[in-house]
């Protein structure tokens, strides 16, 4: 494959992933303005954020299989086009239910787009330093998207309108769709002969949705009977899903992935990391800075710069070099060891000047996160056969998003019960301590890598 096509693939993947992760957090700082403008209740306003996560986490495994069956570049074009259209509808919404529905549609579209972005990297970059550099850039964009979402949310809400937080997707989405169509024409877009397991997809989506709903409303005074019913329903559907997947010949997760100890443990560590870094950290810091510290939306957004900058700097400049000398599990453990004191700092210190209350702890957390994320992404895709690249990517993203959604829901419930957001940061610290234990159990060596095929075709 020519160098320019590889570069186009890398930056197409990164821009598409930017939209996906940007939309996780881009409404956070804007929520008070959205609530006031559309006349939403507090619960309805929370669903503006939650609807995206539910659509995203519930359908990620389906999106991964679609990439293997339909073709990566083609799926990326379709899904980003759908996400862009949903963003337009949400940005123009005048009713709360329309905005919530649009956010759910964004999440569903993102569930197809996100695995495709990572699969595009693994199928166009051979394992080794070349792929590590590409993953580092992709991971940096993924990490920056959350921070940039909060910064952009504050700036756009104060300077323009909350609607701009959704409409910002339009120019980026159009560029991604055009680039993905070019890649589809110029490269070998792998299309499998398999089919999608719609029964498994429905069970997985329903189980994820019930589990996240049950955890998210546990601290809101919802009746114990309703929680018991929804929680039991989630468990029952997960059990049925496991039994159904054992019998079907078209599994959502191929058997060789589900039975690989390295991939299983790596995805558990990814889910635990997501409980801290995916949504929860940004969400609770946003509300702490605006409600306790009295920051304006712009000030709150800009206050995330130390966290974002430290995470990006370490991830881009130091982690790829360290991966040439140290095993991924070593860097994962070191990253967690660095980040946990920062979270505990936020647990103890919730007042004071910016440098003490925000700068120092978030810089520590950012450094730790920058050390962890690329090794995790590389770990769970090492040795995966090309025909299972989409499934491996989808499994990783499902672990990250489901971990993030459950982590946010659990942290919100803990904070509501304790009456302080300190409980949320304690929970995140415990999650990263569990990452250390999980990473320590990861095998020192993986199976022999299978080289990715990167043969191009004539236009």
N, C-alpha and C positions, 0 to 999 in steps of 0.2 A: 504494500500500500504506500502511495506517495506521501511525502512528509506533509504537504499542505492539507491532504485529506485527514491525516491523523490530527493535525492542529485544529482543523474545522470540527472534527469529532469531539476533541477535548473541550473546546470552547462552547460548542453546542450543548454538550452534556452539562457543563458548568452553568451556563445561562438558564437552562431548563431547571436544574437543581436549585438555582438561586430563587426562581419563582416559587418552587415547591416549599422551600424552608422559609422564605420570606413571608409567605402567607400563614405560617404557623403563628408568627408573633406580630405581624404588621398591624393588627387591630387592637393589640393590648392597650397601648397608651390612648388609643382613640375611643375605647369603650364608653367612658363617661359622656363624651360628646354624642356618640351614636345613641346611647340610652336617652339622652335629653331630646335629641332631634326627632327620633321616631316614637318617643313616648313608651319605651319598653320598661317592663318590670326588671328587678335585679336578676331574677332567674332567667328571664328571656335574654337579657344582655349577656349573661354567661354562656348561653347557647350559641351566641354569635361566634365565640371562640371555640366552643366544644364541638359544634357541628362539623367543622373542618377536620378535627382530630378523629371523630367517629368515622366519617367517610374514608379518611386516609388509612387508619389502622385496620379497619375491617376488611378492606378490599386489596391490600397490598399483595398478598399471596396470589390472588387472581391476576393482578396486574403483572406480576412476575411471569406467570405461565403464558399470559398473552404475548409478552415479549418473545418467548421461545416459539410460539405458534404462528403469530402474525408477522413477526419481523421487527427488529429493534427500532430502526430509523422510522419506519412507517408508523409504528405505534406511538413513537415520540411525537411525530407531527400531529396525529389525530388527537392525542390526549392533551397536548399543550393548546391546540386550537379550542378544545372544549373548555379547558381551564380559563382561557382568555375570554371566551364568550360568557362564562359564569361570572368572571370578574366584572365584565361590563354590566351585566344584569344587577349584580350586587351593588355596584357603584352608583347605579341610577335608581335603586330601590327607594320607595316611599312608604313601604309597610315593613314592619319587623319580620313577618313570616317570609316575605320575599327575600330579604337579606339572609335569613337563616337558611332557607332552601338553597340560595346561591352559594353560600359557604359550604354546605354539604356537597353540592355539585363540584365545587372546587376541590374538596377533599377526595371525592371519587376519581376525578380526573388526575389529581396528583398521585393517587395510588397506582395508576397505570404509567404515569410519566417517570416517577422517581426510580423504580427498578430499571427502566429503560436507559436512564442516564448513566447508571453505573455499569450496566451490561455493555453499553457502547464503549466504555473505557476498557473493560476486560477482554473484549473481542477485537479491539484495534491496537492493543498494547500488550506485547508478550510479557510473561512473568519475568521479574527481575527489576533492575534499577529503572528501566523505562516505565514499567507499569507503576512502580512505587512513586516516581515523580508525578505521574498523571493522577494517581489516587490522592497524593498529597495536595495537589491543586484543587481537585474535586472536593476533598474533605475540608480544605480551607474555605471554599465557597459555602459549603454546608454549614460550617461553624459560623462564618461571618453573616450568613443570612439571618440567623436568629438575632444577633446583635444589631445588624443593619435594619432589621424589621422594626425593632423598638426605636432606633434613632429616627428612621424615616417616618414612623408613626407620629412621633412627637412633632417633628418639623412640618410634615404635611398637614396635620390636624390644626396646628397653630397658625400656619402661614396661608393655607388654602382651605381645606375642608377635610372631614373624615372620609369623604367619598374618594379623595385622591389616594388613600391607602389601598383601595381596591383597583382604581383605574390605572395605577402605575404599572400594572401587569401588561397593559395593552401593547405598548411599543416593544417590550422585551419579548412577549409572546409571539408577535408577528415575526420578529427576527429569528426566533427559534424554529418556528414552523417552516420558514423558507429554507433555513440551513439544513433541517432534517430531511426535507424533500430532496435537496441536492445530494445529501449523503445516501439516500435511498437509491437514487439513480446511478451514483458513481461507485458504490461499494456493493459487496456481496451481503445482502441483508438476509441473514439466516431465517428460514421459515421451517418450522418443524411440521411433522405429519400428524402430531397428536391433536387432542381436542381438550377443551376446558371442562373440568369437572364442576358443573353448575350446582349439583347437590352439595358437594363439599364446600364450594364457594359460598352458598347460601348459609350453610351451617356455621362456617367460620365467621362470616359477617354478623350473623345474629348473635353468636356467642360473644364475640368481641364487644358488640354494642351493649348487650345486657351487662357484661362485666364492668365496662367503663361507666355505664349509667349508675349501677348499684353503688360503686365506690364513690362516684362524684357527688351523689345526693345524700350520702350517709350522714354528713354533718349538717344538713339543712333542715332537720326536724321532720323528715319524711317518716311515715309510720313504719314501725318495725315489720309489720305484716307484708307491706309492699316490698321492702328491701329483701325480706326472706324469699318472697316469690320470685323476684327478679334475679337474685343471687342464685337460687336453686335452679332456675331456668338456664342461667349461664353455665353452671356446672354440668347440668344434664346435656346441654347441647355440645359442650366440649367432649363429654364422654361418647356421645353419638358420633361426633366428628372423628374421634380416634378410631372407633370401630368401623365407620364407613371408609376411612382412608386405608385401613388394613385390607379391605375387600376389593376396592376399586383398582383398576389397572391404569388409571390416569390420576395419579396422586398430585396433590398441590405441592408437596415437598417430596422429591425423589427419594427412594429408600436409601441410596448410598449417601445422601446428605444427612438424612435423619439418623443414620447409624454411625456417622463419623463423630467420634468423641471430640475431636478438635473443633469441628464446626458447631456442635451442640453447645459445648462450654463457651466457645467464642461468642455465640449469639446470646447466651445467658448473660455474659459480661456486658454485651452490647445493650441489652434491655436494662440492666441495672445502671449503666452509664446514662442511658436515655432518661431514666427517672430523675436525674439531676440536670443534665445539660440540654435536653431536648425542648422542654417547655418550662418546667417548674422554676428553675433558677431565675430566668428572665421575668416570669410572671410575678413572683413574690418580691423581687427587687423593684419592679415597676411600681407596685402598690405601696411598698415601704417608702420609696422616695417621694411619691406624690401625696400620700396620706399622712405619713409621719414626719418627713423632712420638709414638706411644703414646696417641693420642686414643681415648676410648671412643666407641661408636656415636653417642651423643647429642652429644658434643663434635665429632665429625667432621661430623655433619649440620649443626650450627649454624655450623661454620666455613665453610660454603658461602654464608652470608648476604651477605657483601660482594660476591661474584660475582653472586648473584641480584639483589640490591638495585641494584647499579650498572647491570646490564643492563636491568632493568625501568625504572628512572628515566630513562635515556637513551632507551630505546625508546618510552616513553609520552609524555614531556614535551618532548623535544628533537627527535627524529627527524622526527615529522610536520611540525613547523614548518620544519625545515631542508629538507624535501622540497618545500616551497613555493618555495624559492629556488634549490635546487641539483638537478641531474640525479641520478637514482638511482645511476648508475655512479660519480659523484664521491664520494658518501657511502660506497659499498661500499669504494672504495679507501682513503678516510680511516679507516674502521673497521678494515680490515686493518692499516694502518700503525700504528694505536694498539695493536692486540691482539698483534702479533708481538713487540714488546719484552717484554710480560708473559710470553709463552710462553718466550722466551729466558731471562728471569729465573728461571723455574722450572727451566730446564735447568742453570743455573749454581748457584743457591741451593737446596739440598735439606735445610737444617738452620737452626736459629736460632729466635728468638722469633716468635710468631704474626704480628706486624705485618710482619716482614721476609720470612718464609718463605711466608705465605699472603695476608695482607691486601692489600699493595701490588700484587703481580703479578696476583691475581685481580680486583681492582678495575679495573686497566688492561684486562684481557681482557674484563671485563664491559662496559666503556664501548665498546670496539671492536665487540663483538658486538651491542650495542644499536643502533649506527649502521648495521650491515650488514643485519640480517635483514628489516626491513620494506621497504627499497628492493629487495631481492632478490625478495620475494614480490610486490610491485607490478610489478616489471619483467617477470616471466615470465607475467603475466596481462593485461598492457596490450594492448588491441586485439583480444583474443580474442572470437570470436563466441559468443553465449549457448549455442548448441547444442554448443560445444566447451569450455564452462567446466569440466565435470567432467574431461575429458581433460587440460586444462592444469593443473588442480589436482593431478590424479594424477601427472602428469609431474614437477611440482615436488616433491611429497612423495616420489616414488620416488627422485629425485635426492638428496634430503636423507637419506632412510633408507638407501639403498644406499651413499651416500657415508659415512654414519656407521658402518654395519656393516663396510664394507671398511676404513675408517679405523681402527676399533678393532682389527680383526683384524691389519692391517698394523703398527699401533703395538705390539700385544702381541707379535707376532713379533720386531719390532725390539728391544723391551726384553729379550726372552728371549735373543736372540743377543748383545746388548751386555752383558747382565747388570745393567742399570740402567734405571730408568724415564726417565732423562734422554733416552734415544734416542727415546722416545715423544713427548716435548715438542718435540724437534728436528723430528720428522716432521710434527707439527701446524704448526709454524712454516713449514716448506716448503710445506705445503698452502695456507696463507694467503698466502704470497708468490705462489703460482700463481694465487690469486684476484685479486691485483692485476693480474697480466698478462692474465688473462681479461677482467676488468672493463674494462681499458683498450681492449680490442678490441671491446667492445659498441658498436653504432651509437649515435650521439648522439641520433637521433630514431627513434621507432617509427612503425608504420603508424597510420592514423587510427582512434581507438577506436570500437568498436561499443557503443552504449548497452545496458545490461542491461534486460530487461523486468521490471517489478515490479508488474504488474497483479494485483490480488487478486481473489478470487471470494467470493460470498456464502456464508455458512455454511448 
